[in-house]
Amino acid sequence: MSRVMHFEIHADNPERAVNFYASVFGWEIKKWDGPEDYWLITTGEENEPGINGAIKPRAGNLTTVNSVTVSSVDEFLLKITQAGGKTVQPKTAVPGIGYTAYCQDSEGNTCGIWQHDRTAK
């Protein structure tokens, strides 16, 4: 069974969003040292229930996207299409971490899928 493992908040002004969420909820937010503008969010202690997320520049009309862990992005993109959904952003490598893609479900809601793979290039 696949689980929601991460959320992304898409923002017109990510720095403003960082300040908002840190001041309102007390979340720890740090800029990721990677190839894109991406701020990692820690929402609580590791021993507490919940998930962590990120803030990134808005892509299209996206607002908040939940990402689900899958065994294979390729397999799940096929399953999504067969179930009446569609791919919004194709499989993309996050070097040394894994692969991601964005899809829409049968109702037009956007979700992300995530495959852990430290060999991703």
C-alpha positions in Angstrom: 0.0 0.0 0.0 1.3 3.5 -0.9 1.2 6.3 1.7 1.3 10.1 1.6 4.9 11.0 2.5 5.4 14.6 1.6 3.5 17.8 0.7 4.5 20.8 -1.4 3.1 24.3 -1.0 3.4 26.2 -4.3 3.8 29.9 -3.8 4.1 33.1 -5.9 6.6 34.4 -3.4 8.3 31.4 -1.6 10.2 33.6 0.8 7.0 35.3 2.0 5.4 31.8 2.3 8.4 30.6 4.4 7.9 33.5 6.8 4.1 32.9 7.0 4.3 29.2 7.8 7.3 29.6 10.2 5.6 32.4 12.1 2.1 30.8 12.2 2.9 27.2 12.9 6.5 27.4 14.1 7.7 25.1 11.4 11.4 24.8 10.8 12.1 25.8 7.2 15.5 25.7 5.5 16.5 26.3 1.9 17.5 23.1 0.2 21.0 23.1 -1.3 19.9 21.6 -4.6 19.3 22.5 -8.2 16.1 24.5 -7.7 14.5 26.9 -5.4 13.1 24.6 -2.7 12.6 25.1 1.0 12.3 22.0 3.2 9.8 22.1 6.0 10.0 20.1 9.3 6.6 20.2 10.9 7.4 18.4 14.1 9.5 15.9 16.0 10.3 12.6 14.2 8.6 10.7 17.0 5.3 12.5 16.5 2.7 11.6 13.8 2.7 13.7 10.7 4.6 14.4 7.5 7.1 17.0 6.4 7.0 19.0 3.2 8.4 21.9 1.2 7.7 25.3 -0.3 8.5 25.9 -4.0 7.8 28.5 -6.7 4.3 28.1 -8.1 4.0 25.9 -11.2 0.9 26.8 -13.2 -2.1 27.0 -11.0 -0.9 24.5 -8.4 -1.5 25.3 -4.7 -0.7 22.4 -2.4 0.3 18.9 -3.6 0.5 15.7 -1.6 3.1 13.2 -2.8 2.6 9.5 -2.4 5.5 7.0 -2.2 5.4 4.4 -5.0 7.7 1.5 -5.9 8.1 2.8 -9.5 7.1 6.1 -11.0 6.9 4.5 -14.4 4.5 1.8 -13.3 2.3 4.2 -11.4 2.1 6.7 -14.3 0.7 3.9 -16.3 -1.7 2.9 -13.6 -2.9 6.5 -13.2 -3.5 6.8 -16.9 -5.4 3.5 -17.0 -7.6 4.6 -14.1 -8.6 7.8 -15.9 -6.0 10.2 -14.7 -3.2 12.0 -16.6 0.4 13.0 -16.3 0.9 16.7 -15.6 4.8 16.7 -15.2 6.7 13.6 -16.4 9.1 11.6 -14.4 12.0 13.8 -13.2 15.2 12.7 -11.5 16.2 14.3 -8.2 19.9 13.3 -8.4 21.0 11.0 -5.6 17.5 10.9 -4.0 14.9 9.5 -6.4 12.3 10.3 -9.0 9.1 12.3 -9.0 6.2 13.1 -11.3 2.9 15.1 -11.0 -0.4 13.7 -12.1 -4.1 14.5 -12.0 -6.7 12.1 -10.7 -10.0 11.4 -12.4 -11.4 14.5 -10.8 -8.7 16.9 -11.9 -6.9 17.0 -8.5 -3.1 17.1 -8.7 -0.9 14.7 -6.7 2.7 13.8 -6.8 4.3 10.4 -6.8 7.7 9.7 -5.4 10.1 6.8 -5.9 13.2 6.6 -3.6 16.3 5.7 -5.6 19.7 6.9 -4.5 21.1 6.0 -8.0 18.9 8.6 -9.7 20.7 10.9 -12.1 
